[in-house]
Amino acid sequence: MRTAIKRSAGATAVLASGLQTALPALAGVLVLPLLVLLSPFAPAVLKPVRVLTGLERERAGRHLGFPLPEEVHAESGGRLRAVRDPATWRALLWMVVHGFAGTFLGLLGIALWPAIVTSATIPLYWWLFPPDTFTGLFVDIRTWPEALTLPLLQAALYAAAVVWLVPLIARGQLLLARSLLGPDEVELLARQVQRLTETRAEALESHGAELRRIERDLHDGIQAQLVAVSVRLGLAARALAAEPDTPAAALVRDAQQGIEESLGNLRSIIRGIYPPILADRGLAGAVHALAGSQRIPVTVRVPGDLPRPPAAVEAAAYFVVAESLTNVTKHSTAQHAEVVLDGDGRRLRVTVRDDGQGGADAGAGSGLSGIRRRVAALDGTARIDSPANAGTTIEVLLPCG
């Protein structure tokens, strides 16, 4: 019983708080729709409506337990676009429904509580009035049997409405605000996709910055220290050159050789993390360097006004070209290859083609599957066209937004 009373009291508070927006909505029902249709300043006229719907979203979200996102309205385009905006019509529909129903139900929810008390206490004072003159709310009381039954039945009816109907009405009022003033499911999904895209872009950018920092630390720190150790070992080996067969000389030579191997491995790791040439010369310069290091002629076509992509996209494009040229060199028997870069700032297209034997299979565990995985991580697309005896073309499209 206590739980039911508490729930009913909370629902009544919801209906009472709804009067804060229902009364202004009722006042504007007959005025604002006419102004929206006739005024050349419809977007300006709708500003009070948006303020009111914003207050209702805040109120409904507070009682529902989660915020209601604001719907996207037409901010420009004049009267015609504002009138055609579906969000405008949903807001006006909410004003009509909430203005009338919200006002009536809010006042009714508040009035039911004193009505229960009044009906239950009628038997205590009805006899003080002259005969046939007392009407207790909706019940005429003329006799004691009527006084002892009808008011109590009326109080029980009001109590049942408070316990069962008021919570349902309050819930319906909140759901009305959610359905008419909140964005629809398609818009919510679009917002979620946009938010996830922005979050992923920020994460990739942060990841790229972290990789560049690690590359700099390895290049300028550990690699420099290993070079210094190798130089010292070289000086020690030169000092022991007079006694080449001593154990100390052999150990120094072995240590120097180990340092050189470690430096080679470290440089490979650095290039795998984030190629230093990208930071120094950009994507175009790095691709030209890759082309120049191949054993077959590679033509590179890069427009001079190509916008520089984000670091993560730039690194992905570099590795796509590097892996593609490696496959050309190892497997295609091609005599010539071509790399083409182009983009408009929103997307970067990387095309690598050769005149080899073709027949490349991306599902056979080759580097082509790695290219697809790397591109898919950035929400890009990779197309591999490799007919037999007709060369291979790899086209990758990377979003830069």
Residue pairs with C-beta under 8 A, 6 or more apart in sequence:
4 163
5 163
7 163
7 167
8 162
8 163
8 166
8 167
10 167
10 170
11 109
11 166
11 167
11 169
11 170
11 171
12 109
12 110
12 112
12 113
12 162
12 166
12 170
14 63
14 170
14 173
14 174
15 102
15 105
15 106
15 108
15 109
15 110
15 166
15 169
15 170
15 173
16 106
16 109
16 110
17 59
17 63
18 59
18 98
18 102
18 105
18 106
18 173
19 102
19 103
19 106
19 107
20 55
20 59
21 52
21 55
21 56
21 59
21 98
21 102
22 98
22 99
22 101
22 102
22 103
22 106
23 103
24 52
25 52
25 94
25 95
25 96
25 98
25 99
25 102
26 99
26 100
26 102
26 103
27 99
28 48
28 49
28 52
28 95
28 99
29 95
29 96
29 99
29 100
32 45
32 46
32 48
32 49
32 92
32 95
33 92
35 42
35 45
36 42
36 45
36 46
36 79
36 82
36 83
36 88
36 92
37 83
39 45
39 79
40 78
40 79
41 79
42 78
42 79
42 82
42 83
43 74
43 75
43 76
43 78
43 79
43 82
46 73
46 82
46 88
46 91
49 88
49 91
49 92
49 95
50 73
50 91
52 95
53 91
53 94
53 181
54 70
56 94
56 98
56 177
56 181
57 67
57 68
57 70
57 177
57 181
57 182
58 68
59 177
60 68
60 174
60 177
60 178
60 181
61 67
61 68
63 170
63 174
64 174
64 178
68 177
68 178
68 181
68 182
69 182
69 183
69 188
69 191
70 183
71 87
71 90
71 181
71 182
71 183
71 187
72 87
72 183
72 187
73 82
73 85
73 87
73 88
74 81
74 82
74 84
74 85
74 87
74 88
82 88
90 180
90 181
91 180
91 181
93 180
94 176
94 177
94 180
94 181
97 176
97 180
98 173
98 176
98 177
101 173
102 173
105 169
105 173
109 162
109 166
109 169
109 170
112 158
112 161
112 162
112 166
113 162
115 137
115 155
115 158
116 155
116 158
116 159
116 162
118 136
118 137
119 136
119 137
119 139
119 151
119 152
119 154
119 155
119 158
120 151
120 152
120 155
122 136
122 139
122 141
122 147
122 151
123 147
123 148
123 151
123 152
126 134
126 136
126 141
126 147
126 151
127 144
127 147
131 142
132 142
134 140
134 141
135 141
136 150
136 151
136 154
137 154
138 154
139 146
139 150
139 151
139 154
140 146
141 147
141 150
141 151
183 191
197 379
197 401
200 379
201 310
201 401
204 310
204 312
204 378
205 310
205 311
205 312
207 312
208 274
208 310
208 311
208 312
208 315
209 311
211 273
211 274
211 311
211 315
212 274
212 279
212 311
214 273
214 274
215 270
215 273
215 274
215 276
215 279
218 266
218 269
218 270
218 273
219 270
219 276
222 266
223 263
223 266
223 267
223 270
226 259
226 262
226 263
226 266
227 263
229 259
230 256
230 259
230 260
230 263
233 252
233 255
233 256
233 259
234 256
236 252
237 249
237 252
237 253
237 256
240 246
240 248
240 249
240 252
241 249
243 249
270 276
274 311
274 315
275 286
275 315
275 318
277 285
277 286
277 289
278 286
278 311
278 314
278 315
278 318
281 289
282 308
282 314
283 306
283 308
283 309
283 314
283 317
283 318
283 341
284 300
284 302
284 306
284 341
286 318
287 300
287 302
287 318
287 321
287 339
287 341
288 300
288 302
290 298
290 318
290 321
290 322
290 325
290 339
291 298
291 299
291 300
291 325
291 337
291 339
292 298
294 325
294 328
294 329
294 337
295 329
296 328
296 329
296 334
296 335
296 336
296 337
297 335
297 336
297 337
298 325
298 336
298 337
298 338
298 339
299 336
299 337
299 338
299 339
300 338
300 339
300 340
300 341
301 338
301 339
301 340
301 341
302 340
302 341
302 342
303 341
303 342
306 341
306 342
306 343
307 343
307 344
307 345
307 400
308 314
309 317
309 343
309 348
309 398
309 400
310 400
312 378
313 348
313 378
313 398
313 399
313 400
316 374
316 375
316 377
316 378
316 380
316 398
317 341
317 348
317 350
317 396
317 398
319 371
319 374
320 350
320 352
320 371
320 374
320 375
320 382
320 394
320 396
321 339
321 350
321 352
323 367
323 368
323 370
323 371
324 339
324 352
324 367
324 371
324 394
325 337
325 339
325 352
326 367
327 360
327 366
327 367
327 368
327 392
328 334
328 337
328 352
328 354
328 356
328 392
331 356
331 360
331 366
332 354
332 356
332 357
332 358
332 360
332 391
332 392
333 356
333 357
334 354
334 355
334 356
334 357
334 391
335 355
335 356
336 354
336 355
337 352
337 353
337 354
337 355
338 351
338 352
338 353
338 354
339 350
339 351
339 352
340 349
340 350
340 351
340 352
340 353
341 348
341 349
341 350
341 351
342 348
342 349
343 349
343 400
345 400
346 399
346 400
346 401
347 397
347 398
347 399
347 400
348 397
348 398
348 400
349 395
349 396
349 397
349 398
350 394
350 395
350 396
350 398
351 393
351 394
351 395
351 396
352 393
352 394
353 391
353 392
353 393
353 394
354 391
354 392
355 391
356 391
356 392
357 388
357 389
357 391
358 386
358 387
358 388
358 389
358 390
358 391
358 392
359 386
359 387
359 388
359 389
360 366
360 368
360 384
360 386
360 392
361 368
361 386
362 368
362 369
362 372
362 384
363 369
368 384
368 394
371 382
371 394
371 396
372 382
372 384
375 381
375 382
375 396
375 398
376 382
378 398
378 399
379 399
380 396
380 397
380 398
380 399
381 396
381 397
382 394
382 395
382 396
382 397
383 393
383 394
383 395
383 396
384 392
384 393
384 394
385 392
385 393
385 394
385 395
386 392
386 393
